Amino acid sequence: MKQTPLYQMHIESQGKMVDFGGWEMSLNYGSQIEEHHQVRRDAGMFDVSHMSVVDFKGVQAKAFLQILIANDVDKLKTQGRALYSCMLNESGGVVDDLIVYYQNDEYYRMVINASTTEKDMAWIHIQANGFDVSVECMSDLAMIAVQGPNARAKVFAAMPGIEEVCGELKPFNAASLGGLFIARTGYTGEDGFEIMLPSSAAKFTWQMLLEASVKPCGLGARDTLRLEAGMSLYGSEMNDEVSPLESALTWTVDLTNENRAFIGRDALEALKERGVEKTIVGLVLEGKGVIRDHQKVITSLGEGEVTSGTFSPTMGKAIALASVPKGNLGLCEIEIRKKQVCAKIVKPPFVRNGKVLV
Amino acid sequence: MSEIRDDRQYTQTHEWILDHGNGTYTMGITDHAQALLGDMVFVELPNADDEVSIEDEFCVVESVKAASGVYAPADLQIIKANAALDDEPELVNASCYDDGWLVKFRSHAVDDLMDAVAYAQTLTRI
């Protein structure tokens, strides 16, 4: 199994290590629920070094990304600006979801999922054929996400020089400092930074953050936090067979420029013409129990399926994202161990910046 | 290392059973099982007087991570379930052998269980 540069730090913090798509990652350091609350109430950090950073450089970097992804990088005009998007196949299915950061018209940085890296890189290299662009997977970078209402203040306290550069950084923007790349982005619904840094500096930085009382948090809490924040997970809410229009990700698809022939565009336009029949909604269980992935959802408009289900530590209730027939409102039933349990259909997010929104 | 108590018996599926000597028993899940499952958020308990056949799943413990069935070690009848778990499922994590017990039951045929030493050996083999 592959290990991140922070592996030893996880062992020292009694991390419960599990196989996560070929990476030996920490699921929790004792209590997933405490780690979840730590991020909602104070500050926690995640080792996300298993994710891949890909740099695109060259005179046609912009032109290439304009066909590679469904959102339009032409929106990015200032250095460090971030954009969330999906990368589609010809049928409009999602190859991966990603964030792309603008450096200049000839240099973009992308972050893609760990479990899809091999597939993504193969796909990107094929598509890049004929473009004057270099594509490099920056495997020597580690990544630490520090998240929570006190995350930024604690990062400034732990890492000298960061406040001068990132004190005024707006959400969804990034700045560089030496070998560090610091983005005010995340996957928890809280404020904070995602810090990319040389692998050699990872342990030292993690230690400095520990000393600034930032608690280590595992992949378990990362999943309940992202689900409360209503954020999609590749492989759950979207995959190679499902389009962003059917995954409540229409906002990430930019059809404005009619001349921009991005991969999958024709399929999406055809689907729009035919009519999109399903979407992703949020569910809150009314009764007791926990919603789990793949449970059947029965709505007034037909059946659907839970794509991500869990127990929300912030709400103290079971919540889920589910793929259901479009246009549903009100109540539905979820089939849990052959019993039908009532749930309310809501619009995600469930929780943002520590507040329950549904 | 997970805690194993000498005063009770164990199943292959990580339940413990305490024999009260009068045909009644108390049952819960082991320290090993609660640690594997992680933070408990819901316990689905049977009702008093329910009759359960051996190996039937009659109770479900759910952590944030997963739902796990609890299986009957014998043909049995429920005397009562631990109502405290309705509001405090985390008792199963904090006190799996005491306050976090699941059910008390009556049975005439509880056998084929492991003692503490045998159960400890199954854990070292994992």
Interface residues (C-beta under 8 A of the other chain):
Chain A: L27 N28 S31 Q32 I33 G220 T224 K288 G289 V290 R292 T310 F311 P313 A318 R337
Chain B: G38 D39 V41 F42 E44 V60 E62 V64 K65 A67 D86
